[in-house]
């Protein structure tokens, strides 16, 4: 039942992707919108999202900017394109008129007021490029050699109290990685 899906989505703090698609949003395969993601419901037909895209908790994607509505009598609108293999970190804000190319990572809390070329890692307000994608992957691979690695048994739903304590100790002064 569609009305039940709407209620469930609101209770979970998630988007109603079915309704947004019905209203014109274009979304590719393997789209992961985590809790609190908001995709401009009033102008969703101006937004296109590619394959293998993740929106971490609290991402906001806007196709309109009403800041000048009282002064001009109009709201600024613009299309938003998000390419393939894009990760938008927690709390990222994507503004109207932006294109984010393929293979791009946007760090948590970033504001994206202009287009981002692909193959990069961007952070900040406004978002700026800090790494090329390949450079960043290589950096992380090197860090993994000296960091704790955790398997499926360390994930919520599987993890014992003993493993939680182990994880806390191993991550006391550095990052680790989990499957």
N, C-alpha and C positions, 0 to 999 in steps of 0.2 A: 504494500500500500504506500503510495507516494506521500500522503500526509503523515504517515508514521515515520517515514525516512526523514522528513523535514523536522519533526519533533526530536527524533534521535540525534540528528546533526546539531540542533540547537543545544540540547542537553550536554552533548559531548564537547561543545565549543568548536565544532568542525564545520567546514563549508558544505553546502548542499550542491555537490558537483553536478548531480543530475539536473537540477534546476538551472544552474549557470550555463550548462551546455545547451539546454532547451532555449535559453535566452540568447545564445550566440557565441559563448566562449568556445574557443577551439583549444583542445588539449590532446596531446599525443599519448603514446603508450607509457606505462610505468611511471605515472605521475603520483607523487607522494606529498600530500599536503597535511602537515602535522597540525596538532591542536592550536587553535587561535589564528590560523591563516585566514586572511580576508582578501578576497578577489573582488574588486569593485563591482558590486551587484547592479548598480545603476548604469554601467557602461561596459559590461562584461563582453559584449560583442566586438569591442575594440581590442581585445586581448587574445593573443595566440601564444600557447605554451607548447614546446616541443616534447620529444621523447626523453625519458630518463631524467626527469626534473624532480628535485626535492625542495620543498619549502619547509624549513625548520619551524618550530613553534613561533607564532606571533608575526609571521611575514605579512606585509601589507602591499598589495599590488593595485595601484590606482591608474585609471585612465582619464581622470578628471582632476581639476584643481579649481576650487571655488573661491580662492583667496581674493579675487578681484570682482566677484559677483556684485557686491554693493556698489563699487565704484564704477564699473563698466556696464553692469546690467547683463553680463554674460559670464559663463564659466568656461575656462580653458579646457579643451579636451585633446587627447592624442592617443594614437595607437601604441600598444606595448607588445613587443615581440621578445619572447624568451626562447632561446635556441635549445638544442639537444645537449644532454649531459651537463646540466647546470645545477649547482647547489646554491640556495639562498639561505644564509645563516639566520639564526634566531633574531627576530626583531628587525630584519631588513625591510626597508621601505623603497619600493620601486615607483617612481613618479611617471606621469604621462609623457608620451613621446619618446620613450626609451626602447632601445634594442640591446639585448644582451646576447652576444654571439655564443656559439657552441663552446663546450669545454671550459666553462667559466665557473669560478667559485667566488661567492661574495660573502665576506665574513660577517659574523654576528653584529647587529646594531648599525650596519652600514646604511647610508642613504644614497640612492642611485638616481641623480637628477639628469643624467645624460647617458648616452649609449656607451657600452663597454665592448671592446674588441675581444674576440675569443682567445682561448688559450692562456688565460691569466687568472691570478688571484687578486681580488680587490678588497680593500677594507676602508672604513672611515666615513666621515661626513664632511664633504662629499667623498664618495668612494674613489679610491685611487689605486692604481696597480702597484703591488708590492713584489710580485713574483710572476714569472712566466709559468704556465701550467706544468711543463716538463721539469723545470727547475724545482718547483715546489714538491712534485712527486718524488724526485730524487732526494731532496732534503728530508722528507718524511721517511723514506726507506732507510736512510742513514741513521736517523733517530731511532727507528725500530730496532736496529741492531743492538742498541744500548738500553732499551726500555723493556719493561714487563709486557708480555703478550698474554691476553686472557682469552680462553675458549668459550664455547656456548654455555658451559656450566657456570659461568660468572654473570649470566644475564638474569634480569628480573624474571621471576617465575621458576628459575632453576637453582638460584644461588642459595647456599647454606649460610648460616651465620658465621661459620668458620671461614668460608671463602670471602665473605664480606670483610672480616677482620684482616685476612691476608691481603686483600686488595687495598685496604686502607693503609697498611704498613708499606706495601710496595710503592704506593703512589704518594708517599709522604712528601717527597721533595722533587718529584718529576712526573712527567706524563707517561701514560701507558697506552696500549692499543687493545681493543676488544673486537672479536669477530662480529 
